[in-house]
Amino acid sequence: EYNSGSGRCEVWTRLEGIRATASVPGYQCWQYSSSSGTTQTTTLIVGFNEADGGNNRACRGSSPSDNLA
């Protein structure tokens, strides 16, 4: 998860992975994928895919209100 306003980058290490995102201006949510299959998003950084469109999306756990990295 990256916040362009503050320049802060946060790495989520949930065993369950990122299961949801929330609409938050200035945030980008990325998910790591080691598979080589096709996805519905564009891979801009090798191994990382935009979660739910990426832009203006903050990473969340099991639901949009779950902010426990």
CHARMM-style PDB file with segment names, atoms N, HN, CA, C and O in Angstrom:
ATOM      1  N   GLU     1       0.855  -1.166   0.000  1.00  0.00      PROA
ATOM      2  CA  GLU     1       0.000   0.000   0.000  1.00  0.00      PROA
ATOM      3  C   GLU     1       0.899   1.226   0.000  1.00  0.00      PROA
ATOM      4  O   GLU     1       1.806   1.330   0.825  1.00  0.00      PROA
ATOM      5  N   TYR     2       0.657   2.148  -0.911  1.00  0.00      PROA
ATOM      6  HN  TYR     2      -0.080   2.063  -1.581  1.00  0.00      PROA
ATOM      7  CA  TYR     2       1.476   3.346  -1.039  1.00  0.00      PROA
ATOM      8  C   TYR     2       0.593   4.581  -0.923  1.00  0.00      PROA
ATOM      9  O   TYR     2      -0.471   4.652  -1.538  1.00  0.00      PROA
ATOM     10  N   ASN     3       1.042   5.563  -0.126  1.00  0.00      PROA
ATOM     11  HN  ASN     3       1.906   5.506   0.374  1.00  0.00      PROA
ATOM     12  CA  ASN     3       0.346   6.832   0.019  1.00  0.00      PROA
ATOM     13  C   ASN     3       1.195   7.893  -0.662  1.00  0.00      PROA
ATOM     14  O   ASN     3       2.282   8.223  -0.189  1.00  0.00      PROA
ATOM     15  N   SER     4       0.699   8.427  -1.775  1.00  0.00      PROA
ATOM     16  HN  SER     4      -0.185   8.159  -2.159  1.00  0.00      PROA
ATOM     17  CA  SER     4       1.487   9.390  -2.544  1.00  0.00      PROA
ATOM     18  C   SER     4       1.638  10.727  -1.822  1.00  0.00      PROA
ATOM     19  O   SER     4       2.613  11.439  -2.060  1.00  0.00      PROA
ATOM     20  N   GLY     5       0.697  11.085  -0.945  1.00  0.00      PROA
ATOM     21  HN  GLY     5      -0.095  10.506  -0.751  1.00  0.00      PROA
ATOM     22  CA  GLY     5       0.780  12.346  -0.213  1.00  0.00      PROA
ATOM     23  C   GLY     5       1.910  12.367   0.799  1.00  0.00      PROA
ATOM     24  O   GLY     5       2.609  13.371   0.934  1.00  0.00      PROA
ATOM     25  N   SER     6       2.092  11.262   1.510  1.00  0.00      PROA
ATOM     26  HN  SER     6       1.524  10.446   1.400  1.00  0.00      PROA
ATOM     27  CA  SER     6       3.121  11.201   2.546  1.00  0.00      PROA
ATOM     28  C   SER     6       4.381  10.466   2.080  1.00  0.00      PROA
ATOM     29  O   SER     6       5.430  10.556   2.719  1.00  0.00      PROA
ATOM     30  N   GLY     7       4.271   9.734   0.958  1.00  0.00      PROA
ATOM     31  HN  GLY     7       3.419   9.661   0.440  1.00  0.00      PROA
ATOM     32  CA  GLY     7       5.401   8.932   0.480  1.00  0.00      PROA
ATOM     33  C   GLY     7       5.578   7.650   1.267  1.00  0.00      PROA
ATOM     34  O   GLY     7       6.594   6.968   1.128  1.00  0.00      PROA
ATOM     35  N   ARG     8       4.597   7.315   2.094  1.00  0.00      PROA
ATOM     36  HN  ARG     8       3.772   7.868   2.207  1.00  0.00      PROA
ATOM     37  CA  ARG     8       4.686   6.128   2.953  1.00  0.00      PROA
ATOM     38  C   ARG     8       4.310   4.869   2.180  1.00  0.00      PROA
ATOM     39  O   ARG     8       3.335   4.846   1.430  1.00  0.00      PROA
ATOM     40  N   CYS     9       5.102   3.834   2.382  1.00  0.00      PROA
ATOM     41  HN  CYS     9       5.894   3.853   2.992  1.00  0.00      PROA
ATOM     42  CA  CYS     9       4.830   2.525   1.799  1.00  0.00      PROA
ATOM     43  C   CYS     9       4.648   1.535   2.946  1.00  0.00      PROA
ATOM     44  O   CYS     9       5.485   1.468   3.845  1.00  0.00      PROA
ATOM     45  N   GLU    10       3.580   0.780   2.920  1.00  0.00      PROA
ATOM     46  HN  GLU    10       2.900   0.834   2.189  1.00  0.00      PROA
ATOM     47  CA  GLU    10       3.280  -0.192   3.972  1.00  0.00      PROA
ATOM     48  C   GLU    10       3.157  -1.573   3.344  1.00  0.00      PROA
ATOM     49  O   GLU    10       2.434  -1.748   2.364  1.00  0.00      PROA
ATOM     50  N   VAL    11       3.857  -2.550   3.900  1.00  0.00      PROA
ATOM     51  HN  VAL    11       4.444  -2.408   4.697  1.00  0.00      PROA
ATOM     52  CA  VAL    11       3.797  -3.922   3.397  1.00  0.00      PROA
ATOM     53  C   VAL    11       2.878  -4.733   4.295  1.00  0.00      PROA
ATOM     54  O   VAL    11       3.103  -4.837   5.501  1.00  0.00      PROA
ATOM     55  N   TRP    12       1.858  -5.297   3.706  1.00  0.00      PROA
ATOM     56  HN  TRP    12       1.675  -5.213   2.727  1.00  0.00      PROA
ATOM     57  CA  TRP    12       0.913  -6.144   4.443  1.00  0.00      PROA
ATOM     58  C   TRP    12       1.414  -7.577   4.392  1.00  0.00      PROA
ATOM     59  O   TRP    12       1.789  -8.065   3.325  1.00  0.00      PROA
ATOM     60  N   THR    13       1.424  -8.253   5.524  1.00  0.00      PROA
ATOM     61  HN  THR    13       1.120  -7.857   6.390  1.00  0.00      PROA
ATOM     62  CA  THR    13       1.940  -9.629   5.582  1.00  0.00      PROA
ATOM     63  C   THR    13       0.904 -10.585   6.152  1.00  0.00      PROA
ATOM     64  O   THR    13       1.260 -11.488   6.909  1.00  0.00      PROA
ATOM     65  N   ARG    14      -0.340 -10.416   5.815  1.00  0.00      PROA
ATOM     66  HN  ARG    14      -0.628  -9.682   5.200  1.00  0.00      PROA
ATOM     67  CA  ARG    14      -1.419 -11.285   6.268  1.00  0.00      PROA
ATOM     68  C   ARG    14      -1.339 -12.642   5.562  1.00  0.00      PROA
ATOM     69  O   ARG    14      -1.176 -12.695   4.343  1.00  0.00      PROA
ATOM     70  N   LEU    15      -1.451 -13.722   6.311  1.00  0.00      PROA
ATOM     71  HN  LEU    15      -1.583 -13.678   7.301  1.00  0.00      PROA
ATOM     72  CA  LEU    15      -1.474 -15.056   5.687  1.00  0.00      PROA
ATOM     73  C   LEU    15      -2.631 -15.175   4.706  1.00  0.00      PROA
ATOM     74  O   LEU    15      -2.514 -15.836   3.674  1.00  0.00      PROA
ATOM     75  N   GLU    16      -3.750 -14.533   5.031  1.00  0.00      PROA
ATOM     76  HN  GLU    16      -3.845 -13.996   5.870  1.00  0.00      PROA
ATOM     77  CA  GLU    16      -4.945 -14.593   4.174  1.00  0.00      PROA
ATOM     78  C   GLU    16      -4.822 -13.689   2.959  1.00  0.00      PROA
ATOM     79  O   GLU    16      -5.611 -13.796   2.020  1.00  0.00      PROA
ATOM     80  N   GLY    17      -3.835 -12.800   2.973  1.00  0.00      PROA
ATOM     81  HN  GLY    17      -3.194 -12.713   3.735  1.00  0.00      PROA
ATOM     82  CA  GLY    17      -3.651 -11.871   1.872  1.00  0.00      PROA
ATOM     83  C   GLY    17      -4.604 -10.691   1.943  1.00  0.00      PROA
ATOM     84  O   GLY    17      -5.402 -10.578   2.873  1.00  0.00      PROA
ATOM     85  N   ILE    18      -4.516  -9.832   0.970  1.00  0.00      PROA
ATOM     86  HN  ILE    18      -3.868  -9.924   0.214  1.00  0.00      PROA
ATOM     87  CA  ILE    18      -5.410  -8.681   0.860  1.00  0.00      PROA
ATOM     88  C   ILE    18      -6.698  -9.183   0.238  1.00  0.00      PROA
ATOM     89  O   ILE    18      -6.705  -9.658  -0.898  1.00  0.00      PROA
ATOM     90  N   ARG    19      -7.779  -9.077   0.978  1.00  0.00      PROA
ATOM     91  HN  ARG    19      -7.774  -8.691   1.900  1.00  0.00      PROA
ATOM     92  CA  ARG    19      -9.063  -9.611   0.511  1.00  0.00      PROA
ATOM     93  C   ARG    19     -10.038  -8.519   0.083  1.00  0.00      PROA
ATOM     94  O   ARG    19     -11.079  -8.811  -0.506  1.00  0.00      PROA
ATOM     95  N   ALA    20      -9.702  -7.248   0.381  1.00  0.00      PROA
ATOM     96  HN  ALA    20      -8.856  -7.011   0.859  1.00  0.00      PROA
ATOM     97  CA  ALA    20     -10.603  -6.145   0.051  1.00  0.00      PROA
ATOM     98  C   ALA    20      -9.785  -4.866  -0.073  1.00  0.00      PROA
ATOM     99  O   ALA    20      -8.619  -4.819   0.320  1.00  0.00      PROA
ATOM    100  N   THR    21     -10.406  -3.841  -0.620  1.00  0.00      PROA
ATOM    101  HN  THR    21     -11.353  -3.880  -0.940  1.00  0.00      PROA
ATOM    102  CA  THR    21      -9.803  -2.512  -0.665  1.00  0.00      PROA
ATOM    103  C   THR    21     -10.875  -1.509  -0.253  1.00  0.00      PROA
ATOM    104  O   THR    21     -12.063  -1.829  -0.209  1.00  0.00      PROA
ATOM    105  N   ALA    22     -10.433  -0.288   0.047  1.00  0.00      PROA
ATOM    106  HN  ALA    22      -9.468  -0.028   0.011  1.00  0.00      PROA
ATOM    107  CA  ALA    22     -11.353   0.799   0.371  1.00  0.00      PROA
ATOM    108  C   ALA    22     -10.984   2.000  -0.491  1.00  0.00      PROA
ATOM    109  O   ALA    22      -9.813   2.198  -0.816  1.00  0.00      PROA
ATOM    110  N   SER    23     -11.970   2.792  -0.856  1.00  0.00      PROA
ATOM    111  HN  SER    23     -12.921   2.630  -0.592  1.00  0.00      PROA
ATOM    112  CA  SER    23     -11.733   3.979  -1.652  1.00  0.00      PROA
ATOM    113  C   SER    23     -11.130   5.073  -0.768  1.00  0.00      PROA
ATOM    114  O   SER    23     -11.807   5.623   0.101  1.00  0.00      PROA
ATOM    115  N   VAL    24      -9.843   5.382  -1.000  1.00  0.00      PROA
ATOM    116  HN  VAL    24      -9.293   4.935  -1.705  1.00  0.00      PROA
ATOM    117  CA  VAL    24      -9.142   6.421  -0.236  1.00  0.00      PROA
ATOM    118  C   VAL    24      -8.264   7.198  -1.216  1.00  0.00      PROA
ATOM    119  O   VAL    24      -7.317   6.636  -1.766  1.00  0.00      PROA
ATOM    120  N   PRO    25      -8.563   8.487  -1.445  1.00  0.00      PROA
ATOM    121  CA  PRO    25      -7.767   9.279  -2.386  1.00  0.00      PROA
ATOM    122  C   PRO    25      -6.284   9.296  -2.011  1.00  0.00      PROA
ATOM    123  O   PRO    25      -5.932   9.426  -0.838  1.00  0.00      PROA
ATOM    124  N   GLY    26      -5.419   9.163  -3.021  1.00  0.00      PROA
ATOM    125  HN  GLY    26      -5.704   9.057  -3.973  1.00  0.00      PROA
ATOM    126  CA  GLY    26      -3.978   9.245  -2.820  1.00  0.00      PROA
ATOM    127  C   GLY    26      -3.303   7.930  -2.474  1.00  0.00      PROA
ATOM    128  O   GLY    26      -2.079   7.882  -2.346  1.00  0.00      PROA
ATOM    129  N   TYR    27      -4.078   6.861  -2.319  1.00  0.00      PROA
ATOM    130  HN  TYR    27      -5.072   6.901  -2.423  1.00  0.00      PROA
ATOM    131  CA  TYR    27      -3.503   5.556  -1.980  1.00  0.00      PROA
ATOM    132  C   TYR    27      -3.478   4.658  -3.204  1.00  0.00      PROA
ATOM    133  O   TYR    27      -4.279   4.813  -4.126  1.00  0.00      PROA
ATOM    134  N   GLN    28      -2.542   3.713  -3.197  1.00  0.00      PROA
ATOM    135  HN  GLN    28      -1.891   3.587  -2.448  1.00  0.00      PROA
ATOM    136  CA  GLN    28      -2.470   2.670  -4.215  1.00  0.00      PROA
ATOM    137  C   GLN    28      -2.276   1.346  -3.495  1.00  0.00      PROA
ATOM    138  O   GLN    28      -1.449   1.244  -2.588  1.00  0.00      PROA
ATOM    139  N   CYS    29      -3.031   0.336  -3.891  1.00  0.00      PROA
ATOM    140  HN  CYS    29      -3.703   0.418  -4.628  1.00  0.00      PROA
ATOM    141  CA  CYS    29      -2.914  -0.986  -3.289  1.00  0.00      PROA
ATOM    142  C   CYS    29      -2.383  -1.956  -4.344  1.00  0.00      PROA
ATOM    143  O   CYS    29      -2.908  -2.033  -5.455  1.00  0.00      PROA
ATOM    144  N   TRP    30      -1.339  -2.689  -3.980  1.00  0.00      PROA
ATOM    145  HN  TRP    30      -0.913  -2.627  -3.077  1.00  0.00      PROA
ATOM    146  CA  TRP    30      -0.697  -3.654  -4.870  1.00  0.00      PROA
ATOM    147  C   TRP    30      -0.651  -5.012  -4.184  1.00  0.00      PROA
ATOM    148  O   TRP    30      -0.463  -5.088  -2.970  1.00  0.00      PROA
ATOM    149  N   GLN    31      -0.821  -6.078  -4.947  1.00  0.00      PROA
ATOM    150  HN  GLN    31      -0.974  -6.016  -5.934  1.00  0.00      PROA
ATOM    151  CA  GLN    31      -0.725  -7.438  -4.421  1.00  0.00      PROA
ATOM    152  C   GLN    31       0.383  -8.172  -5.137  1.00  0.00      PROA
ATOM    153  O   GLN    31       0.556  -8.036  -6.348  1.00  0.00      PROA
ATOM    154  N   TYR    32       1.147  -8.966  -4.367  1.00  0.00      PROA
ATOM    155  HN  TYR    32       1.006  -9.076  -3.383  1.00  0.00      PROA
ATOM    156  CA  TYR    32       2.204  -9.780  -4.953  1.00  0.00      PROA
ATOM    157  C   TYR    32       1.609 -11.097  -5.441  1.00  0.00      PROA
ATOM    158  O   TYR    32       0.782 -11.706  -4.762  1.00  0.00      PROA
ATOM    159  N   SER    33       2.027 -11.516  -6.594  1.00  0.00      PROA
ATOM    160  HN  SER    33       2.699 -11.022  -7.146  1.00  0.00      PROA
ATOM    161  CA  SER    33       1.575 -12.779  -7.145  1.00  0.00      PROA
ATOM    162  C   SER    33       2.763 -13.501  -7.748  1.00  0.00      PROA
ATOM    163  O   SER    33       3.447 -12.967  -8.620  1.00  0.00      PROA
ATOM    164  N   SER    34       3.007 -14.720  -7.281  1.00  0.00      PROA
ATOM    165  HN  SER    34       2.451 -15.154  -6.573  1.00  0.00      PROA
ATOM    166  CA  SER    34       4.122 -15.489  -7.831  1.00  0.00      PROA
ATOM    167  C   SER    34       3.695 -16.341  -9.016  1.00  0.00      PROA
ATOM    168  O   SER    34       4.537 -16.974  -9.653  1.00  0.00      PROA
ATOM    169  N   SER    35       2.400 -16.369  -9.323  1.00  0.00      PROA
ATOM    170  HN  SER    35       1.716 -15.856  -8.805  1.00  0.00      PROA
ATOM    171  CA  SER    35       1.928 -17.175 -10.446  1.00  0.00      PROA
ATOM    172  C   SER    35       2.165 -16.436 -11.758  1.00  0.00      PROA
ATOM    173  O   SER    35       2.250 -15.208 -11.792  1.00  0.00      PROA
ATOM    174  N   SER    36       2.266 -17.195 -12.814  1.00  0.00      PROA
ATOM    175  HN  SER    36       2.196 -18.192 -12.786  1.00  0.00      PROA
ATOM    176  CA  SER    36       2.492 -16.587 -14.123  1.00  0.00      PROA
ATOM    177  C   SER    36       1.218 -16.566 -14.956  1.00  0.00      PROA
ATOM    178  O   SER    36       1.266 -16.292 -16.155  1.00  0.00      PROA
ATOM    179  N   GLY    37       0.081 -16.852 -14.333  1.00  0.00      PROA
ATOM    180  HN  GLY    37       0.041 -17.075 -13.359  1.00  0.00      PROA
ATOM    181  CA  GLY    37      -1.191 -16.846 -15.046  1.00  0.00      PROA
ATOM    182  C   GLY    37      -1.619 -15.444 -15.418  1.00  0.00      PROA
ATOM    183  O   GLY    37      -1.000 -14.468 -14.996  1.00  0.00      PROA
ATOM    184  N   THR    38      -2.673 -15.340 -16.206  1.00  0.00      PROA
ATOM    185  HN  THR    38      -3.176 -16.134 -16.549  1.00  0.00      PROA
ATOM    186  CA  THR    38      -3.163 -14.031 -16.610  1.00  0.00      PROA
ATOM    187  C   THR    38      -4.035 -13.441 -15.508  1.00  0.00      PROA
ATOM    188  O   THR    38      -4.667 -14.164 -14.738  1.00  0.00      PROA
ATOM    189  N   THR    39      -4.053 -12.130 -15.451  1.00  0.00      PROA
ATOM    190  HN  THR    39      -3.539 -11.543 -16.076  1.00  0.00      PROA
ATOM    191  CA  THR    39      -4.890 -11.429 -14.485  1.00  0.00      PROA
ATOM    192  C   THR    39      -5.716 -10.387 -15.214  1.00  0.00      PROA
ATOM    193  O   THR    39      -5.502 -10.131 -16.399  1.00  0.00      PROA
ATOM    194  N   GLN    40      -6.659  -9.787 -14.504  1.00  0.00      PROA
ATOM    195  HN  GLN    40      -6.832  -9.995 -13.541  1.00  0.00      PROA
ATOM    196  CA  GLN    40      -7.492  -8.740 -15.097  1.00  0.00      PROA
ATOM    197  C   GLN    40      -6.857  -7.369 -14.956  1.00  0.00      PROA
ATOM    198  O   GLN    40      -7.394  -6.387 -15.467  1.00  0.00      PROA
ATOM    199  N   THR    41      -5.732  -7.285 -14.277  1.00  0.00      PROA
ATOM    200  HN  THR    41      -5.296  -8.084 -13.862  1.00  0.00      PROA
ATOM    201  CA  THR    41      -5.052  -6.002 -14.097  1.00  0.00      PROA
ATOM    202  C   THR    41      -3.743  -6.002 -14.850  1.00  0.00      PROA
ATOM    203  O   THR    41      -3.249  -7.055 -15.253  1.00  0.00      PROA
ATOM    204  N   THR    42      -3.197  -4.856 -15.035  1.00  0.00      PROA
ATOM    205  HN  THR    42      -3.598  -4.001 -14.707  1.00  0.00      PROA
ATOM    206  CA  THR    42      -1.923  -4.711 -15.727  1.00  0.00      PROA
ATOM    207  C   THR    42      -0.787  -4.777 -14.724  1.00  0.00      PROA
ATOM    208  O   THR    42      -0.808  -4.070 -13.716  1.00  0.00      PROA
ATOM    209  N   THR    43       0.185  -5.602 -14.981  1.00  0.00      PROA
ATOM    210  HN  THR    43       0.202  -6.176 -15.799  1.00  0.00      PROA
ATOM    211  CA  THR    43       1.342  -5.690 -14.102  1.00  0.00      PROA
ATOM    212  C   THR    43       2.325  -4.595 -14.485  1.00  0.00      PROA
ATOM    213  O   THR    43       2.858  -4.600 -15.595  1.00  0.00      PROA
ATOM    214  N   LEU    44       2.570  -3.656 -13.574  1.00  0.00      PROA
ATOM    215  HN  LEU    44       2.138  -3.653 -12.672  1.00  0.00      PROA
ATOM    216  CA  LEU    44       3.493  -2.565 -13.825  1.00  0.00      PROA
ATOM    217  C   LEU    44       4.837  -2.805 -13.159  1.00  0.00      PROA
ATOM    218  O   LEU    44       5.852  -2.272 -13.608  1.00  0.00      PROA
ATOM    219  N   ILE    45       4.860  -3.597 -12.099  1.00  0.00      PROA
ATOM    220  HN  ILE    45       4.035  -4.030 -11.735  1.00  0.00      PROA
ATOM    221  CA  ILE    45       6.081  -3.960 -11.390  1.00  0.00      PROA
ATOM    222  C   ILE    45       6.102  -5.483 -11.357  1.00  0.00      PROA
ATOM    223  O   ILE    45       5.120  -6.096 -10.938  1.00  0.00      PROA
ATOM    224  N   VAL    46       7.188  -6.106 -11.786  1.00  0.00      PROA
ATOM    225  HN  VAL    46       7.986  -5.608 -12.126  1.00  0.00      PROA
ATOM    226  CA  VAL    46       7.251  -7.562 -11.869  1.00  0.00      PROA
ATOM    227  C   VAL    46       6.822  -8.191 -10.549  1.00  0.00      PROA
ATOM    228  O   VAL    46       7.385  -7.883  -9.498  1.00  0.00      PROA
ATOM    229  N   GLY    47       5.824  -9.075 -10.603  1.00  0.00      PROA
ATOM    230  HN  GLY    47       5.366  -9.325 -11.456  1.00  0.00      PROA
ATOM    231  CA  GLY    47       5.338  -9.781  -9.428  1.00  0.00      PROA
ATOM    232  C   GLY    47       4.214  -9.072  -8.698  1.00  0.00      PROA
ATOM    233  O   GLY    47       3.553  -9.684  -7.860  1.00  0.00      PROA
ATOM    234  N   PHE    48       3.974  -7.788  -8.991  1.00  0.00      PROA
ATOM    235  HN  PHE    48       4.511  -7.290  -9.672  1.00  0.00      PROA
ATOM    236  CA  PHE    48       2.927  -7.045  -8.303  1.00  0.00      PROA
ATOM    237  C   PHE    48       1.820  -6.640  -9.267  1.00  0.00      PROA
ATOM    238  O   PHE    48       2.078  -6.229 -10.399  1.00  0.00      PROA
ATOM    239  N   ASN    49       0.591  -6.766  -8.799  1.00  0.00      PROA
ATOM    240  HN  ASN    49       0.382  -7.100  -7.880  1.00  0.00      PROA
ATOM    241  CA  ASN    49      -0.579  -6.380  -9.580  1.00  0.00      PROA
ATOM    242  C   ASN    49      -1.386  -5.365  -8.795  1.00  0.00      PROA
ATOM    243  O   ASN    49      -1.448  -5.423  -7.567  1.00  0.00      PROA
ATOM    244  N   GLU    50      -2.006  -4.433  -9.509  1.00  0.00      PROA
ATOM    245  HN  GLU    50      -1.956  -4.387 -10.507  1.00  0.00      PROA
ATOM    246  CA  GLU    50      -2.894  -3.479  -8.866  1.00  0.00      PROA
ATOM    247  C   GLU    50      -4.080  -4.223  -8.282  1.00  0.00      PROA
ATOM    248  O   GLU    50      -4.689  -5.049  -8.963  1.00  0.00      PROA
ATOM    249  N   ALA    51      -4.417  -3.942  -7.032  1.00  0.00      PROA
ATOM    250  HN  ALA    51      -3.923  -3.271  -6.480  1.00  0.00      PROA
ATOM    251  CA  ALA    51      -5.580  -4.565  -6.402  1.00  0.00      PROA
ATOM    252  C   ALA    51      -6.799  -3.675  -6.640  1.00  0.00      PROA
ATOM    253  O   ALA    51      -6.787  -2.498  -6.281  1.00  0.00      PROA
ATOM    254  N   ASP    52      -7.838  -4.227  -7.237  1.00  0.00      PROA
ATOM    255  HN  ASP    52      -7.848  -5.183  -7.529  1.00  0.00      PROA
ATOM    256  CA  ASP    52      -9.091  -3.506  -7.445  1.00  0.00      PROA
ATOM    257  C   ASP    52      -8.887  -2.204  -8.218  1.00  0.00      PROA
ATOM    258  O   ASP    52      -9.529  -1.195  -7.928  1.00  0.00      PROA
ATOM    259  N   GLY    53      -8.001  -2.235  -9.192  1.00  0.00      PROA
ATOM    260  HN  GLY    53      -7.480  -3.055  -9.429  1.00  0.00      PROA
ATOM    261  CA  GLY    53      -7.724  -1.046  -9.990  1.00  0.00      PROA
ATOM    262  C   GLY    53      -6.536  -0.241  -9.507  1.00  0.00      PROA
ATOM    263  O   GLY    53      -5.980   0.558 -10.261  1.00  0.00      PROA
ATOM    264  N   GLY    54      -6.137  -0.441  -8.248  1.00  0.00      PROA
ATOM    265  HN  GLY    54      -6.589  -1.090  -7.636  1.00  0.00      PROA
ATOM    266  CA  GLY    54      -4.922   0.173  -7.717  1.00  0.00      PROA
ATOM    267  C   GLY    54      -5.053   1.607  -7.257  1.00  0.00      PROA
ATOM    268  O   GLY    54      -4.867   1.893  -6.074  1.00  0.00      PROA
ATOM    269  N   ASN    55      -5.371   2.520  -8.165  1.00  0.00      PROA
ATOM    270  HN  ASN    55      -5.523   2.288  -9.126  1.00  0.00      PROA
ATOM    271  CA  ASN    55      -5.401   3.941  -7.839  1.00  0.00      PROA
ATOM    272  C   ASN    55      -6.556   4.307  -6.922  1.00  0.00      PROA
ATOM    273  O   ASN    55      -7.686   3.851  -7.097  1.00  0.00      PROA
ATOM    274  N   ASN    56      -6.242   5.143  -5.939  1.00  0.00      PROA
ATOM    275  HN  ASN    56      -5.325   5.514  -5.796  1.00  0.00      PROA
ATOM    276  CA  ASN    56      -7.220   5.603  -4.944  1.00  0.00      PROA
ATOM    277  C   ASN    56      -7.888   4.446  -4.213  1.00  0.00      PROA
ATOM    278  O   ASN    56      -9.058   4.518  -3.839  1.00  0.00      PROA
ATOM    279  N   ARG    57      -7.115   3.373  -4.014  1.00  0.00      PROA
ATOM    280  HN  ARG    57      -6.164   3.315  -4.317  1.00  0.00      PROA
ATOM    281  CA  ARG    57      -7.575   2.197  -3.277  1.00  0.00      PROA
ATOM    282  C   ARG    57      -6.579   1.899  -2.170  1.00  0.00      PROA
ATOM    283  O   ARG    57      -5.385   1.749  -2.430  1.00  0.00      PROA
ATOM    284  N   ALA    58      -7.061   1.814  -0.938  1.00  0.00      PROA
ATOM    285  HN  ALA    58      -8.031   1.935  -0.727  1.00  0.00      PROA
ATOM    286  CA  ALA    58      -6.221   1.422   0.191  1.00  0.00      PROA
ATOM    287  C   ALA    58      -6.430  -0.067   0.445  1.00  0.00      PROA
ATOM    288  O   ALA    58      -7.553  -0.561   0.336  1.00  0.00      PROA
ATOM    289  N   CYS    59      -5.371  -0.780   0.780  1.00  0.00      PROA
ATOM    290  HN  CYS    59      -4.460  -0.379   0.869  1.00  0.00      PROA
ATOM    291  CA  CYS    59      -5.465  -2.217   1.045  1.00  0.00      PROA
ATOM    292  C   CYS    59      -6.245  -2.466   2.337  1.00  0.00      PROA
ATOM    293  O   CYS    59      -6.157  -1.694   3.292  1.00  0.00      PROA
ATOM    294  N   ARG    60      -6.999  -3.545   2.344  1.00  0.00      PROA
ATOM    295  HN  ARG    60      -7.071  -4.172   1.568  1.00  0.00      PROA
ATOM    296  CA  ARG    60      -7.758  -3.940   3.516  1.00  0.00      PROA
ATOM    297  C   ARG    60      -7.676  -5.455   3.656  1.00  0.00      PROA
ATOM    298  O   ARG    60      -7.302  -6.162   2.720  1.00  0.00      PROA
ATOM    299  N   GLY    61      -8.029  -5.936   4.833  1.00  0.00      PROA
ATOM    300  HN  GLY    61      -8.333  -5.362   5.593  1.00  0.00      PROA
ATOM    301  CA  GLY    61      -7.969  -7.358   5.122  1.00  0.00      PROA
ATOM    302  C   GLY    61      -9.162  -8.101   4.573  1.00  0.00      PROA
ATOM    303  O   GLY    61      -9.306  -8.235   3.357  1.00  0.00      PROA
ATOM    304  N   SER    62     -10.025  -8.589   5.455  1.00  0.00      PROA
ATOM    305  HN  SER    62      -9.908  -8.480   6.443  1.00  0.00      PROA
ATOM    306  CA  SER    62     -11.150  -9.426   5.047  1.00  0.00      PROA
ATOM    307  C   SER    62     -12.348  -8.611   4.550  1.00  0.00      PROA
ATOM    308  O   SER    62     -13.248  -9.159   3.913  1.00  0.00      PROA
ATOM    309  N   SER    63     -12.363  -7.288   4.841  1.00  0.00      PROA
ATOM    310  HN  SER    63     -11.632  -6.843   5.358  1.00  0.00      PROA
ATOM    311  CA  SER    63     -13.475  -6.435   4.407  1.00  0.00      PROA
ATOM    312  C   SER    63     -12.943  -5.008   4.262  1.00  0.00      PROA
ATOM    313  O   SER    63     -11.846  -4.711   4.735  1.00  0.00      PROA
ATOM    314  N   PRO    64     -13.704  -4.124   3.616  1.00  0.00      PROA
ATOM    315  CA  PRO    64     -13.236  -2.743   3.463  1.00  0.00      PROA
ATOM    316  C   PRO    64     -12.975  -2.006   4.783  1.00  0.00      PROA
ATOM    317  O   PRO    64     -12.252  -1.010   4.796  1.00  0.00      PROA
ATOM    318  N   SER    65     -13.553  -2.483   5.887  1.00  0.00      PROA
ATOM    319  HN  SER    65     -14.140  -3.292   5.876  1.00  0.00      PROA
ATOM    320  CA  SER    65     -13.316  -1.829   7.177  1.00  0.00      PROA
ATOM    321  C   SER    65     -12.183  -2.480   7.985  1.00  0.00      PROA
ATOM    322  O   SER    65     -11.846  -1.990   9.064  1.00  0.00      PROA
ATOM    323  N   ASP    66     -11.592  -3.567   7.486  1.00  0.00      PROA
ATOM    324  HN  ASP    66     -11.866  -3.964   6.610  1.00  0.00      PROA
ATOM    325  CA  ASP    66     -10.520  -4.274   8.173  1.00  0.00      PROA
ATOM    326  C   ASP    66      -9.180  -3.661   7.783  1.00  0.00      PROA
ATOM    327  O   ASP    66      -8.667  -3.924   6.695  1.00  0.00      PROA
ATOM    328  N   ASN    67      -8.609  -2.837   8.675  1.00  0.00      PROA
ATOM    329  HN  ASN    67      -9.026  -2.623   9.559  1.00  0.00      PROA
ATOM    330  CA  ASN    67      -7.350  -2.150   8.393  1.00  0.00      PROA
ATOM    331  C   ASN    67      -6.196  -2.720   9.198  1.00  0.00      PROA
ATOM    332  O   ASN    67      -5.242  -2.002   9.499  1.00  0.00      PROA
ATOM    333  N   LEU    68      -6.263  -3.999   9.554  1.00  0.00      PROA
ATOM    334  HN  LEU    68      -7.038  -4.582   9.310  1.00  0.00      PROA
ATOM    335  CA  LEU    68      -5.203  -4.654  10.322  1.00  0.00      PROA
ATOM    336  C   LEU    68      -4.234  -5.328   9.375  1.00  0.00      PROA
ATOM    337  O   LEU    68      -4.507  -6.408   8.851  1.00  0.00      PROA
ATOM    338  N   ALA    69      -3.089  -4.677   9.159  1.00  0.00      PROA
ATOM    339  HN  ALA    69      -2.868  -3.800   9.584  1.00  0.00      PROA
ATOM    340  CA  ALA    69      -2.083  -5.242   8.258  1.00  0.00      PROA
ATOM    341  C   ALA    69      -1.595  -6.480   8.877  1.00  0.00      PROA
ATOM    342  OT1 ALA    69      -0.733  -7.154   8.312  1.00  0.00      PROA
TER     343      ALA     69
END
